[in-house]
Amino acid sequence: MELRWNKVTSYLQQLANGNTEPLSTYVYDLEALRLHATHIVRSLPPSYELFYAIKANSDLPILETLAPIVHGFEVSSGGELSWVRQHFPDQDVIFSGPGKTDGELLLAVRSNTGAIHVESIGELQRLGQIAIRENRVVAILLRINLQLQNLSSTTLMMGGGPTPFGIAADQLPNCIEWLCAHPELNMQGFHLHLLSHQLNAAAHLEILEAYLLQARQWAREYNIEIDHINVGGGIGINYREPDKQFDWELFGSGLMRLAHLYADGPRVRFECGRYITAACGYYAMQVIDIKQAFGKTYLVARGGTHQFRTPYAQGHSHPFRIMPIEQWPYPFARPQIESQPVTIVGQLCTPKDVLAYDAEVECVRSNDLVVFPFAGAYAWHISHHDFLRHPHPEHHYLLAEA
Ligand SMILES: Cc1ncc(COP(=O)(O)O)c(C=O)c1O
């Protein structure tokens, strides 16, 4: 997962030179994305697959870059499903997510969806009705929320205790009994996504091993055949300590060990979002004002959390670099500060519009650019774009080279 700063900053330099208004923009390095995704897929054992959870970033150039590399796309709404089918009619697609409506389930059944991940007994029953009406056998996985012993927690837990996601494990016998009487649904396995933001590769391997053991036990207990288990996504990005990222090399070799140990087991499928696209994206804001207030220094920059909500959503101070821009179009002295902590805010009329706080900078001047890396996942797509009706940022995609 390499950040190609030189390439991105020289592109940003050109953009800033040509601009009369202060800049706010996303830049996506598609070549870095291609290399990163290819590396991930190549390090998987043969019976393991990588799907991309498009909720992290569903921009077309991102999907076009990933489509030939990953095994398929995971969608979590009718809107995402229609988007994928409109542009990738032949791509493998799986459909998960809570609260699926009948309309969305029908769309999934008619859209050649590989598997629908069912989240509740009610959803199972509604999907059964649709399958009968459509005269089809529909492939499903059951998403199970289970308690694992010694489950190490992260800042974003989706299961392992009370949550609205999946079917609580104690309801599994009812589901299996129901499925035995309803051949219109073909259960192919289990879907397990208990957490996101996992930064610890060894801990994640332990969770995967627990999933594999659990699936084996369920297969014996209920006398069912399991085609594959979907182990979710959840591999995190370390925004707080960007030099200490998830150890993919350790993880890859651990997967080889698991594949060997459980060679008689089902296929394993990942559906990762953040870990695939976060590092290819950068969000850049040009400094409009530098202000001091009661001992603190603020950089007020073009854009804000309505364009890049990731730091606010995750409660962290986002890493950044200052990129000098030589243009200074005014006849008066350029405001500048050196060697002091700054808090970086946007243009919103709320004290919550903070992207980084008390972060040490060597030198920054008005009109310089603040560039935030790791802005390619859950960034623009989770932001409240139209708050205050500021213009949207630009979006630039640096082309993949092969
Ligand atoms: C069911 C499911 N699968 C996959 C993902 C993708 O997770 P991540 O982006 O952490 O890899 C999510 C995220 O919310 C999810 O809920």
The ligand as a Gaussian input file, in Angstrom:
#p B3LYP/6-31G(d) Opt

LIG

0 1
 C      -21.613000      -6.573000       5.903000
 C      -20.442000      -5.729000       5.576000
 N      -19.491000      -6.239000       4.764000
 C      -18.402000      -5.506000       4.424000
 C      -18.232000      -4.231000       4.901000
 C      -17.004000      -3.482000       4.489000
 O      -16.260000      -3.241000       5.614000
 P      -14.813000      -2.571000       5.522000
 O      -14.947000      -1.355000       4.686000
 O      -14.488000      -2.274000       6.945000
 O      -13.908000      -3.584000       4.903000
 C      -19.185000      -3.666000       5.757000
 C      -19.036000      -2.307000       6.270000
 O      -19.886000      -1.723000       6.883000
 C      -20.327000      -4.440000       6.104000
 O      -21.260000      -3.955000       6.916000

